[in-house]
Amino acid sequence: MTRQDRIITALNAALSPRHLEVRDVSAQHHGHGGWREGGETHFEVDIASPEFDAMTRIAAHRMVNDALADELASGLHALQIKIIT
């Protein structure tokens, strides 16, 4: 299973999103800090979830980061999150 698949699985399980897009943008960061051969180090996530409806954007970002804590601890270097309300 790829890191992208694991990210999708984790976010679906934790947040039941009504919209989710996950993109591996590692190639755009070739040679930058945290980049490794093979990619899967830099991702963008666009997400809308009913879980976010009554919270601040910062709290929603924290929920996404919490859901992806294992990935962040195991080599996910950069995560750009776009919360959609």
C-alpha positions as CSV (number, residue, x, y, z in Angstrom):
1,M,0.0,0.0,0.0
2,T,1.4,3.4,-0.9
3,R,1.6,6.3,1.5
4,Q,-1.1,8.0,-0.5
5,D,-3.4,5.0,0.0
6,R,-2.6,5.0,3.7
7,I,-3.4,8.7,4.0
8,I,-6.7,8.2,2.3
9,T,-7.6,5.3,4.5
10,A,-6.6,7.1,7.7
11,L,-8.6,10.2,6.8
12,N,-11.7,8.3,5.7
13,A,-11.6,6.3,8.9
14,A,-11.1,9.2,11.3
15,L,-13.1,12.0,9.6
16,S,-15.7,10.5,7.2
17,P,-15.0,13.2,4.7
18,R,-17.7,14.3,2.2
19,H,-14.8,15.4,-0.1
20,L,-11.2,14.2,-0.1
21,E,-8.4,14.8,-2.6
22,V,-4.8,13.6,-1.8
23,R,-2.0,14.5,-4.1
24,D,1.7,13.4,-4.0
25,V,3.6,16.5,-4.9
26,S,7.0,15.1,-4.0
27,A,8.4,15.6,-7.5
28,Q,7.9,19.3,-7.2
29,H,10.3,19.3,-4.2
30,H,13.2,17.3,-5.8
31,G,16.4,18.3,-4.1
32,H,14.7,20.2,-1.2
33,G,14.8,19.3,2.4
34,G,13.0,16.1,3.3
35,W,12.8,14.9,-0.3
36,R,13.9,11.3,-0.9
37,E,14.3,9.1,-4.0
38,G,11.0,7.4,-4.7
39,G,8.9,10.4,-3.5
40,E,6.0,10.0,-1.1
41,T,7.4,12.8,1.1
42,H,5.3,15.8,0.2
43,F,1.5,15.7,0.0
44,E,-1.4,18.1,-0.5
45,V,-4.8,17.3,1.1
46,D,-8.1,19.0,0.3
47,I,-10.7,17.8,2.7
48,A,-14.3,18.6,3.8
49,S,-15.8,16.8,6.7
50,P,-18.9,17.2,8.9
51,E,-16.4,17.0,11.8
52,F,-15.2,20.4,10.9
53,D,-18.5,22.2,10.9
54,A,-18.4,23.6,14.4
55,M,-14.7,24.2,14.8
56,T,-12.0,26.6,13.9
57,R,-9.7,26.0,10.9
58,I,-6.8,25.4,13.3
59,A,-8.8,22.8,15.2
60,A,-9.6,21.1,11.8
61,H,-5.9,21.1,10.8
62,R,-5.1,19.5,14.2
63,M,-7.6,16.8,13.5
64,V,-6.1,16.0,10.2
65,N,-2.6,16.0,11.7
66,D,-3.7,13.7,14.5
67,A,-5.3,11.3,12.0
68,L,-2.0,11.2,10.1
69,A,0.4,11.1,13.1
70,D,1.8,7.7,12.1
71,E,2.6,8.9,8.6
72,L,4.2,12.1,9.9
73,A,6.3,10.0,12.3
74,S,7.4,7.6,9.5
75,G,8.7,9.8,6.8
76,L,5.9,12.1,5.6
77,H,8.0,15.3,5.5
78,A,5.4,18.0,4.4
79,L,1.7,18.1,4.4
80,Q,-0.3,21.0,2.9
81,I,-3.9,20.9,4.2
82,K,-6.8,22.8,2.6
83,I,-9.9,22.7,4.8
84,I,-13.1,23.0,2.7
85,T,-16.1,24.3,4.5
